Amino acid sequence: RKNTKRVPSFRKLLRTSQIKLDNKLKNKQYKQKSAAKKYRKEQKKLREAVRDAISRKPFPLEECKKKQVAKKWEEKEEEEALPLDMMDEDDLKLMEDLAQKASFLTRDLSSNEPVHIKKRKHESVIEKYEKVPRRLQTEPEKELIHLLPIKDKSGIIPQAVEKPVLNVAHDEEEDAEDMEEAEDFNEEPLPVLTPEEMAAQRRQKLQERKMHIAALASAILSEPDSNIKKLKELRAMLMEQDPNVAVIVRKLVMVSLMEIFKDIAPSYKIRPLTEVEKATKVKKETQKLREFEEGLVSQYKFYLENLEQTIKDWKQRKLKKSNVISLKAYKGLAEVAVKCLCELLVALPHFNFHNNIIVLIVPLMNDPSKMISELCVEAVKKLFKQDKLGYASLGVVKVISGLVRGRNYDVRPEVLKVFLHLRIKEVELQKDSEDIAPKKKFMTYKEKRKNLSRMQRKWKKAEEKLERELLEAEASESKEKKLKLHTETLNIVFVTYFRILKKAQKSPLLPAVLEGLAKFAHLINVEFFDDLLIVLHSLIASGDLSYRESLHCILSAFHILSGQGDVLNIDPMKFYTHLYKTLFSLHAGGTNEDIGIVLQCLDVMFAKRRKQVSQQRALAFLKRLSILALHVLPNSSVGILATNRVFMQTFPRMDLLLDNESQGSGIYLPELDEPEHCNAQNTALWELHLLQRHYHPTVQKFASHLIAGAPTEGSGVLPLDLSQRSATELFETYCMKGMTFNPPVASAAPRRKDTFLQRDSFVDEELNKQLQQHIIETGAHKPLDFAKHLKESSLA
């Protein structure tokens, strides 16, 4: 039959990938080697068979048997011979016929075998011996596995491989020997080690594990693509079974893997390949990259599962069957696992399984263990601060909202306080803004058919394709998408806040809610303003709030009114009254830190709403703040005096309080909590004279500046470093948290001996002589003898 297989053309060879050609070449070489090996085996077997046949050549038995039979026959003939004339003709004829057959002479007549059986047995003995395959008795028969044949120019070459046969008996014997050795070993007593030897042995083991971890980690970091499989070997050390070093080794492996993943993880999310992509032929480099990404994602997943299981085991107080690690040690392992998860949460917000890490970390923010809770809270704060796009923040906020609702608002306040670190400064406040600034959209096919000609459609298609490519190449998130994410995030935050205000007003979460409302109040939709102000006022009027919570309520209300609330016709007089009443609850003790909130409230209530504030109200607050400056720490005094400076420069006729002779109707009532009716115009700022003699130099400067009328130029003007800062900045600058005095106190110069006056200059001469004589007498006296004195007193 003619071979119709054609040689592939050059064009077809060009289309064939290099990998396929390499595989074909390898298969061809392997087949040639197999055929040559098989031929050599057959030739070897044939040579051995010939050699064996020559050495064991069978001796022909026919001649020997013929001689033996002939001798016996002659003896019988001699003994029992009958004369031929005495035999019948029939018997004689039968004997002659049998004599012509050789088998008759050599046959053993005593056997019961057929006549020609031995003839068939012994004919062509050597040829049959050569044909029979020779095998040793101990060698088991080998089965062949038939493979696909190879077609060559000479024809079809069959292929077969020997099936490996397990020597079960030999394995059983080896197992029995191993068991006997193990029993013998167990019978021998273990050597007793001293504590020093045990410590040295433990240090040696630990050093070996550390070197192994370092070697694997350095190999992975040097060539991640080719050594990605070593991640599995390193991860297997998380299951260290040696009880002496198990805890430390597992901690080291956790931290090492965390640092490795932080270094080798790409800056994009790896998605799984589709079936079409898997079936498509790709370049060798692309295939290598795919294998690396697949191995990285799978090992990262297994690593996170190990960390999660460690935390769950500690939470459930569950021991493993091996009992390698105690329950006390599990806490340390769990803390290291939480630290690793927190690091990965902050370092890899773009990588795979980030949402899974969020789901693990957020419930631990409410953990009874203070250390673990603080770790998780700090990690979430860092994530919020560095998240510029908003994807990670949105995921965390969703999980926190679900946690608060699922626990029926029974969570720690720190869980809600993390919302204060969100990087949200603007959101989509109105839906009509989309109509004012519509998004740039590509035309649909129907619109093109309706409005454009064929040539215009062609150009439009090319233009849109180019714009899409430019957007992809830009690789930056659009402002609209960012605003949309921030809006969705803030909506979830406000929903959480409003639920707590509505259903859990006596919850410990209320301060965190009010603080959050104070920060994000300017971003709330106008529709909620009326209801929110009513709720805030009812909370203040109930009297259940502490002074700090009420300050947050006031700050939230004025943030609402200072933003979009300007268009609302709402009189916030009740909030001014409450702040005026709350000021005297502050002092130099623990409440000194809350002066910062008061300064923020005053800035929003007076500086940003100066047109809505009456003169009587401003005078009353100026007088009460001056009184408060005497009772607080220096940093608070500086902040309050800076606010008073703003009052005197913003509102007219504030210098009334600097004139002691000015008289008006009524008498100042300092105990009255109504700023409009306390007659503050009839008093004076005498507190400034006391503050002028304050021990803090900055307070002295501000007091002197205010007594001069807070001038902007001239002799009483403040230095630039004080006049250009806000009250809140000055409060934080001169803070005394570190128990340091700002500015530092100048050290007193040490007094030298030569600066003292000589005693002779002011002592009388006669008195001086007596003093010198007394010094000489006292200097020459003998040492006291207490034993002699005791003897004299005992004799007396």
C-alpha positions in Angstrom: 0.0 0.0 0.0 1.4 3.4 -0.9 2.2 5.7 1.9 0.0 8.8 1.6 1.6 10.7 4.4 3.1 13.9 3.1 6.0 15.9 4.4 4.6 19.1 6.1 5.1 22.2 4.1 7.3 25.1 5.2 4.3 27.3 5.8 2.7 24.6 8.0 5.9 24.3 10.0 5.9 28.1 10.6 2.4 27.8 12.1 3.5 24.9 14.3 4.5 26.1 17.8 8.0 25.5 19.0 6.7 23.5 22.0 4.9 21.1 19.7 8.0 20.6 17.6 10.1 20.0 20.7 7.6 17.4 21.9 7.6 15.6 18.5 11.4 15.4 18.6 11.4 14.1 22.1 8.8 11.4 21.3 10.8 10.3 18.2 14.0 10.0 20.2 12.2 8.1 22.9 10.7 5.7 20.4 14.0 5.0 18.7 15.7 4.4 22.1 12.9 2.0 23.1 13.1 0.1 19.8 16.9 -0.2 20.1 16.6 -1.3 23.7 14.1 -4.0 22.8 16.2 -5.3 20.0 19.2 -5.6 22.3 17.2 -7.5 24.9 16.0 -10.0 22.3 19.5 -10.6 21.0 20.8 -11.1 24.5 18.0 -13.6 25.2 18.8 -15.5 22.0 22.6 -15.7 22.9 21.8 -16.9 26.4 19.5 -19.6 25.0 22.1 -20.9 22.5 24.8 -20.9 25.2 22.4 -22.8 27.6 21.5 -25.3 24.9 25.1 -26.1 24.1 26.1 -26.6 27.7 23.0 -28.8 28.4 22.9 -30.8 25.2 20.6 -33.8 25.8 22.1 -37.3 25.2 20.1 -39.4 22.7 18.3 -42.1 24.7 17.2 -44.3 21.7 20.6 -46.1 21.2 21.0 -46.9 24.9 17.5 -48.2 25.1 17.9 -50.2 21.9 21.1 -51.9 23.3 19.4 -52.7 26.6 16.3 -54.1 24.9 18.5 -56.1 22.5 20.4 -57.7 25.3 17.3 -58.6 27.2 15.7 -59.9 24.0 18.7 -62.2 23.3 18.6 -63.6 26.8 14.9 -64.3 26.5 15.5 -65.8 23.1 18.1 -68.1 24.6 15.9 -69.0 27.5 12.5 -69.1 25.9 13.3 -69.4 22.3 10.9 -71.6 20.3 11.8 -73.1 17.0 10.2 -71.4 14.1 8.8 -74.6 12.9 6.7 -74.8 16.1 5.1 -71.3 15.4 2.0 -70.7 13.4 2.0 -68.9 10.1 -0.1 -66.1 11.5 2.2 -65.5 14.5 5.2 -65.5 12.3 3.7 -63.0 10.0 2.8 -60.7 12.9 6.4 -60.9 14.2 7.8 -60.0 10.9 5.5 -57.0 10.6 6.4 -55.7 14.1 10.1 -56.3 13.4 10.0 -53.7 10.6 9.0 -51.0 13.2 11.9 -49.6 15.3 9.6 -48.5 18.1 8.7 -52.0 18.8 12.3 -52.8 19.7 12.8 -49.8 22.0 9.4 -49.8 23.6 9.1 -50.7 27.3 6.4 -53.2 27.2 5.7 -52.8 30.9 4.5 -49.2 30.5 0.9 -48.4 29.8 1.7 -45.4 27.4 0.6 -45.4 23.8 3.0 -46.9 21.3 4.2 -43.6 19.6 4.1 -41.3 22.6 7.9 -41.4 23.2 8.6 -40.9 19.6 6.6 -37.7 19.6 8.3 -36.6 22.8 11.9 -37.0 21.7 11.8 -35.9 18.1 13.5 -32.5 17.4 14.4 -32.0 21.1 16.9 -29.2 20.6 14.6 -27.2 18.4 11.7 -27.4 20.9 14.2 -26.6 23.7 15.2 -23.5 21.8 11.7 -22.4 21.3 10.6 -22.7 25.0 11.4 -19.4 26.8 13.7 -20.0 29.8 12.8 -18.3 33.1 14.2 -18.8 36.6 11.9 -20.3 39.1 12.3 -17.3 41.5 11.6 -14.8 38.7 7.9 -13.9 38.4 6.2 -13.7 35.1 6.1 -10.1 33.8 2.9 -8.7 32.2 3.3 -6.5 29.1 1.4 -3.3 28.6 0.8 -2.9 24.9 1.3 0.7 23.6 0.4 2.4 20.4 2.6 1.1 17.5 5.1 3.2 15.6 4.8 3.5 11.9 8.1 3.7 10.1 9.4 3.4 6.5 10.0 -0.3 7.0 6.5 -0.8 8.4 4.6 -0.9 11.8 6.8 -1.5 14.9 4.8 -2.8 17.9 5.5 -1.1 21.3 5.1 -2.7 24.7 6.3 -1.9 28.3 6.7 -4.4 31.1 4.2 -3.9 33.9 6.0 -3.6 37.2 5.2 -6.4 39.6 5.4 -5.7 43.3 7.2 -8.3 45.4 4.7 -8.5 48.1 6.4 -11.3 50.0 9.7 -9.4 50.0 7.9 -6.2 51.3 6.2 -8.2 54.0 9.5 -9.6 55.1 11.1 -6.1 55.2 8.1 -4.8 57.2 8.5 -7.6 59.6 12.2 -7.0 60.0 11.5 -3.2 60.5 8.9 -4.1 63.2 11.4 -6.4 65.0 14.0 -3.6 64.8 11.6 -1.1 66.2 10.6 -3.4 69.0 14.2 -4.0 69.8 14.8 -0.2 69.7 11.8 0.4 72.0 13.1 -2.1 74.4 16.3 -0.1 74.8 15.9 2.7 77.4 16.2 6.2 76.1 19.2 8.2 77.4 18.3 10.6 80.2 19.3 14.2 79.2 20.2 16.9 81.7 18.3 20.3 81.4 21.4 21.9 79.9 21.6 19.2 77.2 17.9 19.5 76.5 18.2 23.3 76.1 21.2 22.8 73.8 19.4 20.2 71.7 16.4 22.5 71.4 18.6 25.4 70.3 20.2 23.2 67.7 16.8 22.1 66.3 15.5 25.7 66.3 18.6 26.9 64.4 18.2 24.1 61.8 14.5 25.1 61.3 15.5 28.8 61.0 18.1 28.0 58.4 15.7 25.9 56.4 13.0 28.6 56.5 15.6 31.3 55.5 16.9 29.1 52.6 13.3 28.5 51.3 12.3 32.1 51.6 15.5 33.4 49.9 15.0 30.9 47.0 11.4 32.0 46.5 12.2 35.7 46.6 15.2 35.4 44.2 13.2 33.5 41.5 9.5 33.4 42.3 8.5 32.1 38.9 10.6 28.9 39.0 10.5 28.4 42.8 6.8 28.8 43.4 6.5 25.2 44.4 8.7 25.8 47.4 5.9 27.8 48.9 4.1 24.5 49.6 7.2 23.1 51.3 7.4 26.2 53.5 3.7 26.1 54.2 4.0 22.5 55.3 6.2 23.7 58.2 3.0 25.3 59.7 2.2 21.7 60.8 5.5 21.3 62.8 5.1 18.3 65.1 8.2 18.5 67.3 6.7 19.8 70.7 10.0 21.4 71.7 10.1 23.9 68.8 6.6 23.7 67.3 5.3 27.0 68.6 8.3 29.1 67.6 8.6 27.4 64.2 5.0 28.0 63.4 5.2 31.6 64.3 8.3 32.1 62.2 6.7 30.4 59.2 3.6 32.5 59.5 5.6 35.8 59.5 7.9 34.6 56.7 5.0 33.6 54.5 3.3 36.9 55.1 6.5 38.9 54.1 6.9 36.6 51.0 3.4 37.2 49.8 3.7 40.9 50.3 6.9 40.9 48.1 5.9 38.6 45.3 2.2 39.4 45.0 1.5 41.4 41.7 -0.2 44.8 41.7 -3.4 43.4 40.1 -6.0 40.9 40.9 -5.6 37.4 39.4 -8.7 36.0 37.8 -9.3 32.4 37.0 -8.9 31.4 33.3 -11.9 30.5 31.3 -12.2 27.2 29.4 -11.6 28.9 26.1 -8.4 30.5 27.4 -7.2 27.2 28.8 -7.7 25.5 25.4 -5.9 28.3 23.5 -2.2 27.7 22.7 0.0 30.4 24.1 3.7 31.3 24.2 6.1 29.5 26.6 6.5 32.7 28.7 2.8 33.3 28.9 2.3 29.7 30.0 5.0 30.1 32.7 3.3 33.2 34.0 -0.1 31.5 34.1 1.4 28.6 36.1 3.1 31.1 38.5 -0.2 33.0 39.1 -2.2 29.9 39.6 0.3 28.5 42.1 0.5 31.8 43.9 -3.2 32.1 44.3 -3.7 28.6 45.5 -0.9 28.8 48.1 -2.1 32.2 49.3 -5.6 30.7 49.7 -4.3 27.7 51.7 -2.2 30.1 53.8 -5.2 32.2 54.7 -7.2 29.1 55.6 -4.4 28.0 57.9 -4.4 31.4 59.7 -8.2 31.2 59.9 -8.1 27.7 61.4 -5.5 28.8 64.0 -7.8 31.6 65.2 -10.9 29.4 65.2 -9.1 26.7 67.3 -8.1 29.3 69.8 -11.6 30.8 69.9 -13.2 27.4 70.4 -10.5 26.3 72.9 -10.1 23.2 70.7 -7.0 21.0 70.8 -5.7 19.0 67.8 -5.5 15.2 68.1 -1.7 15.4 68.1 -1.6 17.6 71.3 1.7 19.2 70.2 0.7 22.7 71.3 -1.0 23.6 74.5 -4.0 25.8 74.9 -1.9 28.6 76.4 0.4 28.5 73.4 -2.5 28.7 71.0 -3.2 32.3 72.2 0.3 33.4 71.1 -0.2 31.6 67.7 -3.6 33.3 67.3 -2.1 36.7 68.0 0.6 36.2 65.4 -2.0 35.0 62.9 -4.1 38.1 63.5 -1.0 40.3 63.0 -0.3 38.6 59.7 -3.9 39.1 58.6 -3.8 42.8 59.6 -0.6 43.3 57.6 -2.0 41.6 54.5 -5.3 43.6 54.9 -3.3 46.9 54.7 -0.5 45.8 52.3 -2.6 43.9 49.6 -6.0 45.7 49.3 -6.0 45.0 45.6 -5.2 41.3 45.6 -7.3 38.2 45.7 -9.3 37.2 48.9 -9.2 40.7 50.3 -12.9 40.6 51.1 -12.3 37.3 53.0 -9.7 38.9 55.1 -12.1 41.8 55.9 -14.7 39.3 57.0 -12.1 37.7 59.3 -10.8 41.0 60.8 -13.9 43.0 61.4 -15.5 40.7 64.0 -12.2 40.6 65.8 -12.5 44.3 66.4 -15.1 43.5 69.0 -12.9 40.7 70.6 -12.7 40.6 74.4 -8.9 40.4 74.1 -7.8 44.0 74.2 -4.6 43.4 72.3 -6.3 41.6 69.3 -9.1 44.2 69.2 -6.5 47.1 69.1 -4.6 45.3 66.4 -7.6 45.0 64.2 -8.9 48.5 64.8 -5.5 50.0 63.9 -5.3 47.9 60.8 -8.7 49.2 59.6 -7.8 52.8 60.4 -4.6 52.4 58.3 -6.7 50.9 55.5 -9.2 53.8 55.5 -6.4 56.4 55.5 -4.5 54.9 52.5 -7.5 53.9 50.5 -7.8 56.5 47.7 -10.3 54.8 45.5 -12.8 53.6 48.0 -13.3 49.9 47.1 -11.7 48.5 50.3 -13.4 51.1 52.5 -16.8 50.2 51.1 -16.2 46.5 51.8 -15.2 47.2 55.4 -18.1 49.6 56.1 -20.6 47.0 54.8 -19.2 44.3 57.1 -19.1 46.7 60.1 -22.7 47.7 59.5 -23.8 44.1 59.3 -21.9 43.3 62.5 -23.5 46.1 64.5 -26.9 45.1 63.3 -26.4 41.4 63.8 -25.1 41.9 67.4 -28.1 44.1 68.2 -25.9 47.2 68.7 -23.9 45.4 71.5 -20.4 46.2 70.2 -17.5 48.2 71.4 -17.5 52.0 70.6 -14.1 51.6 68.9 -15.8 49.6 66.1 -17.8 52.7 65.1 -15.1 55.2 65.8 -13.1 53.8 62.9 -15.6 55.6 60.6 -14.0 58.9 61.6 -10.9 57.9 59.6 -12.7 57.6 56.3 -11.3 59.7 53.5 -14.6 61.1 52.3 -14.7 64.8 51.6 -17.4 65.1 48.9 -20.3 63.0 47.7 -23.1 63.2 45.1 -25.5 65.3 47.1 -28.2 65.8 44.4 -29.4 63.6 41.7 -30.0 66.7 39.4 -26.2 67.2 39.3 -26.0 64.4 36.8 -28.3 66.4 34.5 -26.3 69.5 34.9 -23.0 67.7 34.1 -24.0 64.7 32.1 -21.6 61.8 31.7 -19.9 61.3 28.3 -21.6 58.3 26.8 -21.0 56.6 23.5 -23.8 56.6 20.9 -25.9 53.5 20.5 -26.2 51.7 17.2 -29.8 53.0 16.6 -28.7 56.6 17.3 -25.9 56.3 14.8 -28.2 54.8 12.1 -30.7 57.6 12.8 -28.4 60.7 12.9 -25.2 59.8 11.0 -24.3 58.8 7.5 -22.4 55.6 6.7 -19.1 57.4 6.5 -19.8 59.3 9.7 -20.6 56.1 11.4 -17.3 54.6 10.3 -15.4 57.6 11.6 -17.4 57.6 14.8 -16.6 53.9 15.4 -12.9 54.5 15.0 -13.0 57.5 17.3 -14.8 55.7 20.1 -12.4 52.8 19.8 -9.5 55.2 20.2 -11.1 56.9 23.2 -11.7 53.5 24.9 -8.0 52.6 24.4 -6.9 55.9 25.9 -9.1 55.4 28.9 -7.7 52.0 29.5 -4.1 53.3 29.0 -4.8 56.1 31.5 -5.3 53.5 34.3 -6.8 56.1 36.7 -10.2 56.0 38.3 -12.6 58.7 37.1 -13.8 61.2 39.6 -17.4 60.2 39.0 -16.7 56.6 39.9 -14.9 57.7 43.0 -17.8 60.0 44.0 -20.2 57.1 43.5 -18.2 54.8 45.8 -17.9 57.5 48.5 -21.7 58.2 48.3 -22.5 54.5 48.7 -20.1 54.2 51.6 -21.4 57.3 53.4 -25.0 56.2 52.9 -24.2 52.9 54.8 -22.5 54.9 57.6 -25.5 57.2 58.0 -27.9 54.3 58.0 -25.9 52.7 60.8 -25.9 56.0 62.7 -29.6 56.7 62.3 -30.5 53.2 63.4 -28.6 53.7 66.7 -30.3 57.1 67.2 -33.7 55.6 66.6 -33.4 52.2 68.4 -30.5 52.5 70.9 -30.3 56.0 72.3 -29.0 54.7 75.7 -26.4 52.6 74.0 -22.6 53.2 74.8 -22.3 53.7 71.0 -24.1 57.1 71.1 -20.9 59.2 71.7 -19.3 57.6 68.7 -22.5 58.2 66.6 -22.6 61.8 67.7 -18.9 62.3 66.9 -19.4 60.8 63.5 -22.4 63.0 62.8 -20.4 66.0 63.8 -17.7 65.1 61.2 -19.9 64.1 58.3 -22.9 66.3 59.0 -22.1 68.7 56.1 -22.6 65.7 53.7 -26.0 64.7 54.9 -28.9 65.2 52.5 -31.1 68.3 53.2 -34.2 66.1 53.5 -33.0 64.7 56.9 -32.0 68.1 58.4 -35.3 68.9 60.3 -35.7 65.4 61.7 -32.1 65.2 62.7 -32.1 68.5 64.5 -35.2 67.5 66.4 -33.6 64.3 67.5 -30.4 66.1 68.6 -32.3 68.6 70.6 -34.4 65.9 72.3 -31.3 64.1 73.3 -29.8 67.2 74.9 -33.1 68.1 76.6 -33.4 64.6 78.1 -30.5 65.2 80.4 -29.2 61.6 79.9 -26.1 62.7 78.0 -22.7 63.6 79.5 -21.2 67.0 78.8 -19.0 65.4 76.1 -21.9 63.8 74.3 -23.9 67.0 74.5 -20.9 68.9 73.0 -20.9 66.5 70.1 -24.6 67.0 69.6 -24.1 70.8 69.5 -21.2 70.4 67.0 -23.3 68.1 64.8 -26.2 70.6 64.7 -24.0 73.5 63.7 -22.2 71.6 61.1 -25.6 70.8 59.6 -26.6 74.4 59.7 -23.3 75.8 58.4 -23.4 73.7 55.2 -26.6 73.3 53.2 -28.6 74.3 56.2 -28.0 77.9 55.5 -31.1 77.9 53.4 -33.2 76.6 56.3 -35.0 79.0 58.5 -34.1 77.4 61.9 -33.2 79.3 65.0 -30.5 77.4 66.9 -30.8 79.5 70.1 -31.4 76.4 72.3 -28.0 75.0 71.2 -26.3 78.3 72.1 -27.9 78.2 75.5 -26.8 74.7 76.2 -23.2 75.4 75.2 -23.2 78.5 77.5 -24.5 76.3 80.3 -22.0 73.5 79.7 -18.9 75.7 79.8 -18.6 75.8 83.6 -18.5 71.9 83.7 -14.9 72.1 82.2 -11.8 72.4 84.4 -8.1 71.6 84.5 -8.7 68.0 85.4 -9.9 65.2 83.1 -12.2 67.4 81.1 -9.3 69.7 79.9 -9.0 67.6 76.7 -12.6 68.4 75.8 -11.7 72.1 75.4 -10.8 71.2 71.8 -14.4 70.3 71.0 -15.6 73.6 72.7 -13.2 75.5 70.5 -14.6 73.8 67.3 -18.1 74.6 68.4 -17.3 78.2 69.0 -15.6 78.5 65.6 -18.7 77.1 63.9 -21.2 79.0 66.0 -19.6 82.5 65.9 -16.9 82.9 63.3 -18.9 81.2 60.5 -22.3 82.6 61.6 -21.4 86.1 62.7 -24.3 87.7 60.9 -26.8 85.6 62.8 -25.3 86.3 66.3 -26.4 89.2 68.4 -24.1 91.5 70.4 -25.5 90.5 73.8 -24.8 86.8 73.0 -21.2 87.5 71.9 -20.5 89.6 75.1 -21.9 86.9 77.4 -19.7 84.2 75.8 -16.7 86.5 75.9 -17.1 87.1 79.6 -17.7 83.4 80.5 -14.8 82.2 78.4 -12.5 84.7 80.2 -13.6 83.2 83.5 -13.0 79.7 82.2 -9.4 80.6 81.1 -8.5 80.9 84.8 -9.5 77.3 85.6 -7.9 75.3 82.9 -4.4 74.2 81.8 -2.1 76.6 79.8 -2.8 75.1 76.4 -6.6 75.5 77.0 -6.1 79.1 78.2 -4.1 79.9 75.1 -6.9 78.4 72.9 -9.7 80.3 74.8 -7.8 83.6 74.6 -7.2 83.1 70.9 -11.0 82.6 70.5 -11.6 85.8 72.5 -9.3 87.7 70.1 -11.4 86.5 67.2 -14.5 87.7 69.1 -13.1 91.2 69.6 -12.0 91.5 66.0 -15.2 90.1 64.5 -17.9 91.7 66.6 -18.2 95.5 67.1 -18.2 97.2 70.5 -16.5 94.3 72.3 -14.2 96.9 73.9 -17.1 97.7 76.3 -15.8 95.1 78.6 -12.4 96.8 78.7 -13.9 100.0 80.2 -14.6 99.8 83.9 -16.7 103.0 84.0 -19.2 102.1 81.3 -22.7 101.6 82.8 -25.9 100.2 81.3 -29.2 98.9 82.4 -29.3 96.1 84.8 -26.6 94.2 86.7 -24.4 91.3 85.3 -25.8 87.9 86.5 -23.0 85.4 86.0 -25.1 82.5 87.4 -27.9 83.0 84.8 -27.7 80.4 81.9 -29.4 82.6 79.3 -26.7 84.5 77.4 -29.2 87.0 76.0 -30.4 88.1 79.4 -27.4 88.0 81.7 -26.5 91.8 81.1 -22.9 91.0 80.2 -22.4 94.6 79.0 -22.4 95.8 82.6 -19.2 93.9 83.6 -15.5 94.1 82.8 -12.8 91.6 81.8 -10.8 91.8 85.0 -9.6 88.3 84.5 -7.1 89.5 81.9 -5.1 91.3 84.6 -4.7 88.0 86.4 -3.8 86.2 83.2 -1.1 88.9 82.6 0.7 87.4 85.7 0.3 83.8 84.5 3.3 81.5 84.7 3.0 80.6 81.0 4.7 83.3 78.8 2.3 82.7 75.9 -0.8 83.3 78.1 0.9 86.5 79.3 1.3 87.7 75.7 -2.3 86.9 74.8 -3.6 88.7 77.9 -1.6 91.8 77.2 -2.7 91.8 73.6 -6.4 91.6 74.6 -6.0 94.4 77.3 -4.7 96.6 74.5 -7.8 95.9 72.5 -6.5 93.1 70.2 -4.8 95.5 67.7 -3.7 94.2 64.3 -0.8 96.6 64.2 1.2 98.8 66.6 2.9 98.1 69.9 0.4 95.6 71.3 0.3 93.3 68.2 0.9 89.6 68.6 3.9 87.8 66.9 3.2 86.2 63.6 3.6 82.6 64.9 0.7 83.2 67.3 -1.6 85.5 65.2 -1.7 83.3 62.1 -2.7 80.1 63.9 -6.2 79.1 64.8 -7.4 78.4 68.3 -7.5 74.6 67.8 -3.9 74.6 66.4 -2.7 76.6 69.4 -4.5 74.2 71.8 -2.7 71.2 70.2 0.7 73.0 70.0 0.9 73.8 73.6 -0.5 70.5 74.8 1.2 69.1 77.9 0.5 65.4 77.3 4.2 64.5 77.3 4.6 66.3 80.7 6.8 68.9 79.0 6.6 72.7 79.3 6.2 74.5 76.0 8.2 76.7 75.5 10.9 75.0 77.6 11.8 76.7 80.9 15.3 78.2 80.9 17.6 76.5 83.4 18.9 78.6 86.3 22.6 79.5 86.1 24.6 77.7 88.9 25.9 80.1 91.6 29.6 80.1 91.9 31.5 80.5 95.1 33.3 83.7 94.1 30.0 85.5 93.7 29.3 85.2 97.4 30.3 88.2 99.6 33.1 87.6 102.1 31.9 87.2 105.7 34.6 89.7 106.9 33.0 92.5 105.0 29.9 92.6 107.2 31.0 91.1 110.5 32.4 93.2 113.4 36.1 92.9 114.0 35.7 91.8 117.7 33.1 89.3 116.8 35.2 88.1 113.9 38.1 87.3 116.3 35.8 85.4 118.6 34.6 83.3 115.7 38.1 82.5 114.5 39.2 81.4 118.0 36.1 79.2 118.3 36.8 77.6 115.0 40.4 76.8 116.0 39.2 75.2 119.3 36.6 73.1 117.7 39.0 72.0 115.0 41.6 70.7 117.5 39.3 68.8 119.8 39.9 65.1 120.3 37.5 62.5 118.9 34.6 61.4 121.1 35.0 58.2 123.1 31.5 56.8 123.6 32.7 53.7 125.5 34.5 55.9 128.1 31.4 58.0 128.4 29.2 54.9 129.0 31.6 53.7 131.7 31.6 57.0 133.5 27.8 57.2 133.4 27.5 53.6 134.7 29.8 54.3 137.7 27.9 57.4 138.5 
